[in-house]
Amino acid sequence: MRSLSRVADGEDRRVHAGYRELVRCGRQTLLTLLTLLTLLTLLTLLTLLTLLTLLTLLTLLTLLTLRCHITLPAVVLRSSGPGRIGRRSQDAQPLHDFLYNLYGVGTSPARPLGTMLPRREPPVIDRLDARLIGLLTAEPRVGVLEASRRLGVARGTVQARLDRLRSRGVITGYGPDVEPAALGFQVTAFVTLEIRQAGGHGPVAEKLAVIAEVLEAHTITGRSDMLCRVVARDNADLQRVIDSMVDVPGVVRTSTVIALAAPIAYRVLPLVRAAGAASRPR
């Protein structure tokens, strides 16, 4: 490189002047290539350093997730000082809360130190959702605007909550609740069915769905295979309904229990309120 510089600068008179320009261009090209090679090397080293840093952080995060429920109580106990074993220090509390909220691991007042808590899933509904469902249950014909006024929130908030509850399957419909007794079906009974195992539940359920008096059917555990809630106009009509169920192919035998009263009718509002009360305010 030093010899080429002497030739390009005209110091070496042994080289013809016509070649000096060629040597000068070659030296410039060589310097450019060396500069690019240096930049490429630095870029490669920087990329490798970045990948190594990310890998190290990922490894530390994995170890922290797997083992912080063991190491964290030890830190808390050491920082508590003598005579205060088991009491969290003020320095360790922020770290504990961060890990508990982020990963669901750590300790809580209801659990001993060293136990691992499952990660807490976001609640399906909150208090506002519960109030909205309660309002729609009491007054199914209330509009979105009136619901927003009753609840003290914006109309868009009510509409967004309704869309989310429908998409999650919490609200399945807005149909009216029909009382079978008001239609003349005064008798309610629960019928258990024993089904021939060769055919399975599917064909039997399809045939039962044709019987209008069968309001719902569930597959169950125990000696019987299915439990059906049926209605009838009177006891004689109930016998007709049961006979039609026995005639379904695959039904071996039935057992019937007549409901005398319904001290607790079908309800979901207490469950909705409990689920909403258990959630954190948003």
C-alpha positions in Angstrom: 0.0 0.0 0.0 2.9 2.4 0.8 4.5 1.6 -2.6 1.2 2.2 -4.4 0.9 5.5 -2.6 4.4 6.6 -3.8 3.6 5.7 -7.4 0.2 7.4 -7.2 1.7 10.6 -5.7 4.4 10.7 -8.4 7.3 10.1 -6.1 8.4 7.0 -7.9 9.7 8.3 -11.2 10.4 4.8 -12.6 6.7 4.3 -13.3 5.3 5.8 -16.5 3.0 8.8 -15.9 0.2 7.0 -17.8 0.1 4.2 -15.2 0.1 6.5 -12.2 -3.5 7.5 -12.8 -4.4 3.8 -13.0 -2.6 3.1 -9.8 -4.3 6.0 -8.2 -7.7 4.6 -9.2 -6.8 1.2 -7.9 -5.6 2.6 -4.6 -8.9 4.5 -4.2 -10.9 1.3 -5.0 -8.9 -0.7 -2.5 -9.5 1.9 0.2 -13.2 1.8 -0.5 -13.3 -2.0 -0.3 -11.4 -1.9 2.9 -13.8 0.6 4.4 -16.8 -1.4 3.3 -15.3 -4.6 4.7 -14.7 -2.8 8.0 -18.3 -1.5 8.2 -19.6 -4.9 7.3 -17.5 -6.5 10.1 -18.8 -3.9 12.6 -22.4 -4.5 11.5 -22.0 -8.2 11.9 -20.5 -7.9 15.3 -23.3 -5.5 16.4 -25.9 -8.0 15.1 -24.3 -10.9 17.0 -24.1 -8.8 20.1 -27.8 -7.8 19.8 -28.8 -11.5 19.3 -26.7 -12.5 22.3 -28.2 -9.9 24.5 -31.8 -10.9 23.5 -30.9 -14.6 24.1 -29.5 -13.7 27.5 -32.6 -11.7 28.4 -34.9 -14.5 27.2 -33.0 -17.0 29.3 -33.1 -14.8 32.4 -36.9 -14.2 31.9 -37.5 -17.9 31.6 -35.5 -18.7 34.7 -37.3 -15.9 36.6 -40.7 -17.3 35.5 -39.9 -20.8 36.6 -38.0 -20.1 39.8 -39.1 -16.8 41.2 -41.7 -18.6 43.4 -38.7 -20.2 45.2 -36.1 -17.4 45.2 -38.5 -14.6 46.0 -39.6 -15.8 49.5 -35.9 -16.3 50.4 -35.2 -12.7 49.5 -38.2 -11.5 51.5 -37.2 -13.5 54.5 -33.6 -12.2 54.5 -34.7 -8.7 54.2 -37.2 -9.0 57.0 -34.6 -9.1 59.7 -34.5 -11.1 62.9 -37.6 -11.5 64.8 -39.9 -10.7 61.8 -39.8 -13.9 59.8 -42.5 -14.1 57.2 -43.2 -10.3 57.1 -42.6 -8.7 53.7 -40.3 -5.8 53.7 -41.1 -2.5 51.9 -38.2 -3.0 49.5 -39.3 -6.5 48.4 -43.0 -5.6 48.1 -42.9 -3.7 44.7 -41.0 -6.6 43.1 -43.4 -9.1 44.6 -46.4 -7.2 43.3 -44.8 -6.8 39.8 -44.2 -10.5 39.5 -47.5 -11.5 40.9 -49.4 -9.3 38.5 -47.3 -10.1 35.5 -46.7 -13.8 35.8 -49.2 -14.9 38.5 -46.4 -16.3 40.7 -45.5 -15.3 44.2 -47.3 -15.2 47.4 -50.6 -13.8 48.6 -52.0 -13.3 52.1 -54.2 -16.4 51.7 -51.2 -18.6 50.6 -48.0 -19.6 52.4 -44.7 -18.5 51.1 -43.1 -20.6 48.4 -46.4 -21.6 46.7 -47.0 -20.9 43.0 -50.3 -19.3 42.0 -51.9 -19.9 38.6 -51.8 -17.0 36.2 -55.0 -15.0 36.7 -57.2 -14.8 33.6 -59.0 -11.5 32.8 -62.6 -11.6 34.1 -65.3 -12.3 31.6 -67.5 -9.5 32.9 -67.1 -6.7 35.4 -69.5 -4.7 37.5 -70.8 -2.5 34.7 -71.5 -5.6 32.6 -73.4 -7.2 35.5 -75.5 -4.0 35.9 -76.2 -3.9 32.1 -77.3 -7.6 32.1 -79.5 -7.0 35.1 -81.1 -4.0 33.4 -81.8 -5.9 30.2 -83.2 -8.9 32.2 -85.6 -6.7 34.1 -86.5 -4.6 31.1 -85.7 -6.4 27.8 -87.2 -3.7 25.7 -85.0 -0.9 27.0 -82.9 0.9 24.3 -79.2 1.6 24.2 -79.7 5.3 24.8 -82.0 4.7 27.8 -79.6 2.0 29.2 -76.7 4.5 29.0 -78.8 7.1 30.9 -79.8 4.5 33.6 -76.2 3.3 34.0 -74.6 6.7 33.8 -72.2 5.9 31.0 -71.9 6.9 27.3 -74.0 5.4 24.7 -71.0 4.0 22.8 -69.8 2.3 26.0 -73.1 0.4 26.3 -73.1 -0.6 22.7 -69.4 -1.8 22.9 -70.2 -3.8 26.0 -73.2 -5.4 24.4 -71.2 -6.3 21.3 -68.4 -7.8 23.4 -70.9 -9.8 25.6 -72.5 -11.2 22.5 -69.2 -12.1 20.9 -68.1 -13.9 24.0 -71.3 -15.9 24.3 -72.4 -14.3 27.6 -75.6 -12.9 26.1 -77.2 -15.5 23.7 -80.4 -13.7 22.9 -83.1 -11.1 23.7 -86.1 -13.3 23.3 -89.1 -13.1 25.7 -89.3 -15.6 28.6 -92.3 -17.8 28.1 -94.2 -19.5 31.0 -95.4 -22.9 29.9 -98.2 -22.9 32.5 -99.7 -19.8 31.0 -100.0 -21.8 27.7 -101.9 -24.5 29.5 -99.0 -26.9 30.3 -99.6 -27.0 34.1 -97.4 -30.1 34.8 -93.6 -30.1 34.8 -91.6 -33.3 35.1 -88.1 -34.6 34.9 -87.5 -37.8 32.9 -84.3 -39.9 33.0 -83.6 -42.2 30.1 -81.5 -45.3 29.8 -80.2 -45.5 26.3 -79.0 -48.6 24.3 -75.2 -47.9 24.0 -75.0 -49.3 20.5 -76.8 -46.4 19.0 -75.4 -43.5 21.1 -77.0 -40.3 22.3 -77.1 -38.5 19.0 -80.0 -40.3 17.2 -82.0 -40.3 20.5 -81.6 -36.6 21.0 -82.7 -36.0 17.4 -85.9 -37.9 17.9 -86.6 -36.2 21.3 -86.2 -32.8 19.7 -89.3 -33.6 17.6 -91.4 -33.9 20.7 -92.6 -30.4 21.5 -93.2 -31.0 25.2 -89.5 -31.9 25.7 -88.1 -28.5 26.7 -84.4 -29.5 27.2 -82.3 -32.6 27.5 -78.9 -33.3 29.1 -76.5 -36.2 29.0 -75.7 -37.1 32.6 -73.5 -39.5 34.7 -74.8 -42.3 36.8 -77.1 -45.2 36.0 -79.2 -43.1 33.5 -77.9 -41.6 30.3 -80.1 -38.5 29.7 -82.2 -36.1 31.8 -85.1 -34.3 30.2 -87.4 -31.6 31.4 -90.8 -32.0 30.0 -94.2 -30.3 30.4 -97.8 -31.6 30.0 -101.3 -30.3 30.3 -102.2 -32.8 33.1 -101.1 -36.2 34.4 -102.9 -38.0 31.6 -101.2 -35.9 29.0 -97.8 -36.5 30.8 -98.4 -40.2 30.2 -98.8 -39.5 26.5 -95.5 -37.6 26.5 -93.7 -40.3 28.3 -95.0 -43.0 25.9 -93.8 -41.0 23.0 -90.3 -40.8 24.6 -90.3 -44.5 25.2 -91.2 -45.1 21.6 -87.9 -43.4 20.5 -85.5 -46.1 19.1 -82.7 -46.6 21.4 -84.5 -45.8 24.7 -84.5 -48.8 27.0 -86.4 -47.5 30.0 -87.5 -44.2 31.6 -88.0 -42.9 35.1 -90.2 -39.9 35.8 -90.3 -37.4 38.7 -93.1 -34.8 38.8 -92.2 -31.3 40.0 -94.7 -30.0 42.6 -93.4 -26.5 42.9 -90.4 -24.3 42.0 -89.1 -22.5 45.1 -86.1 -21.3 43.1 -86.9 -20.8 39.4 -84.2 -20.8 36.7 -82.1 -17.8 37.3 -78.7 -16.4 36.3 -78.7 -12.9 37.8 -77.1 -13.9 41.1 -74.4 -15.6 39.2 -73.9 -12.6 37.0 -73.7 -10.3 40.1 -71.2 -12.6 41.8 -69.0 -12.8 38.7 -69.1 -9.0 38.3 -68.3 -8.4 42.0 -65.3 -10.7 41.8 -63.7 -8.7 39.0 -61.4 -5.7 39.4 -62.8 -2.3 38.4 -61.5 -1.2 34.9 
